[in-house]
Amino acid sequence: MLMQAKETIKNFTVAKISLPVEGDEMVELDCVIHMTTPPNFEATFLPGQLPASRLDLEKTCKVFYQSNGEAHLINSQINQVVSPEKLALSVKKNKIFQHVRDYYRVDAFGRVEYQIISKNDTSFHVFNGEINISGGGVRFPVNNAFSLRQKVRMTLFFDSPIEIEVDCIGEIVRTRNFHRNKHIAVKFIEMEPKGREKIIAFCMAVQREELRTKVRIADSL
């Protein structure tokens, strides 16, 4: 697995990283990764994004990237904060997923209207802001307390870089804190095939915009 990571992290690769910070929280950021001396590699961030002073260096972080039509998830150890924009890390374990389009996650500003499917709870909720989404599910902040395995009826709206509207039913599979706020992760369990295709196309459009930004970062290094 380490050899696969060595072979697939070439030059500067666009990635997403989930960093452990104080208080058992995780912060997800975009970065560019570059293999140095295997199994060691570096991650470079946009100025002002890396929470260097809050990082928990004892815990594992996760790095997600694509290469050769596959999705890679690396469990990594933070070795050093090189600078306010750069981390030195080492590969601990590399997982590979074949269904890249379903698993690739992006953060995008949108709107989600949702309601727990329950006879006892008919309340309706709306969130406007940054939503983490993939072909398999979404994650977003909430103000109320929710439980695992609750079913949720949702409508998702995004208007940039392309406009989509998708109705679906999901199941809450995770609850946790991100950036000091409560979030729920919802897995799509009922959705029209065209709806999933819209979401995948949207994620790929966001990815293209991110790649343009990362290429500019790599060119400036």
C-alpha angles and dihedrals in degrees: 000000000000090000090053090053090049092051096045101043097076126165105322117348125189111237146162120230132198108208126196113230135179116297097037091284129138127217119202118208140166117245146157116246128203128184112234114170108348127279085022124083140164132236120206122199137193112269114277097015105093111089091211096163093052100046119124101220093188095066132075121255126204126229122195124194142148128239135162093355094307134105116230127200114192123194103211142182120225106232101176145352097235096183139334087280103035140063130191111217140170130219116248101169136353124208124191127209121194097202098071097166094053095048102039107107127201135184114230138160113253146120131268124191111193144169132189110242100237137124089222098048119052096158118134123218134196130193125188117187142054113356127187108221142170137162088274104048152316140257124202141153121274135190097205131067115256133181134228117267094021112143117236131198109212144178116198124203127189127165106178138095082359130000120246139161120192133179119204148142120242142180124229106242101167141020122191146134123271122177089353092301131108114252134183125208113213125196117211109241102162121033137135112254090240089055092055090046089054091052093048091049089049093050091050091050090052089047091055090053090049092050091056089054094046093049089056089051092050092048090054095052 
